[in-house]
Amino acid sequence: MKHKVENIDRLIIDAQSSLLEAMKQMDANDCKSLIVFQEGRFQGLLSIGDIQRRILAKGSIDYQVKDVLRKNIVVARVGDSSESIGLLMEEKRIEIMPVLDDEGELVDVIFWKDRFGYKQRRKSKLKGVPLVIMAGGRGLRLKPITDVIPKPLIPLGGKPIIETIINSFVEEGCSNILLSVNYKSEIIKFHFESIQKKGYSITFFEEKSPLGTAGSLRLIRNKINSTFFVSNCDIFIDQDYHEILSYHKKSRNELTAVAAIKEFSIPYGTFELSSNGSLKDIKEKPKSAYYVNAGMYILEPELLDEIPNSNDFFHITDLIKNILARNGRIGVFPVSEGSWFDIGNWNVYDKSLKGYQNRFG
């Protein structure tokens, strides 16, 4: 390996590594792409999109990096002008541009941020797509602060998390925001009356009593007639939302749920038994990856008619179970654990604050 760029070792991954290891490495280094080597030679680039497409196509993350490498990637060559490389990066939206010599060896790497001075901006492809934020909960797991401040106004990224969520959607062209409110609704309304809203409008709809994570959606049946996003008010997802929408549309889903891939480990040796109770195998501190409900969804408007007219709690998981019961189509879009910022309880709030600061500064 004869590259001359310093500090790219953190972005290099071996082709034999697992996709879960790759996602962890991306999270740790706040990047969406890695440089792949095998036996000391440059093999290609791996993007988060490559991993997501494999999971969506196969329903599993149990693959190695080499299994998802694209055969044709865009690279620059020694001797290419800086101007031509910059134009190519802009055209193809390339986060990491490898520069190869005539023998195919990596000799340089050009990063988007170094070339253009800012992080890649998201594409504005959510024009006309509404966003519903469920902001009516009491935030009991965040007491005592929620005795004073409603959960949507608790900060993430130097501003209330609900503003962080809204701004990320507005960046992609979304302008129609609907907020379901109940607990301390007057404080939430006052907050948005007192700030300057750029590029979006807000419609409030209010529960008379708590109706669960989906019950209040019945109140907007006459306000939404197109595919829309739903987000909890205590989570933020660092993902290009139009990619989730594209998957939803292409798959013809009625509902798509976003899932964070989270690895859990058992700190003990475990026994695997055969059918007669004898020992079959022993595994030391096994690890398993799960798809955790991240609290963001895409829904088709027809689903609003399936939410019952009652004052009973009705959660979005109840809606999901009902769709499954009639063999409706539901998709799951995976994101990395580090792209999911959850402030729903004190155990994860501090971790999310630090993670957000590391990623966005």
Secondary structure, DSSP 8 states (H G I E B T S, - for coil): -----TT-GGGEEETTSBHHHHHHHHHHTT-SEEEEEETTEEEEEEEHHHHHHHHHHHS----BGGGT--S----EETT--HHHHHHHHHHHT-SEEEEE-TTS-EEEEEEHHHHHSS--------TT--EEEEE----GGGTTGGGTS-GGGSBSSSSBHHHHHHHHHHTTT--EEEEEE-TTHHHHHHHHHHS---S-EEEEEE-SS--HHHHGGGGGTTT--S-EEEEETTEEE-S-HHHHHHHHHHHT-SEEEEEEEEEEE-SSEEEEE-TTSSEEEEEES-EEEEEEEEEEEEE-GGGGGGS-SSSS---HHHHHHHHHHTT--EEEEEEEGGGEEE-SSHHHHHHHHHHHHHHH-
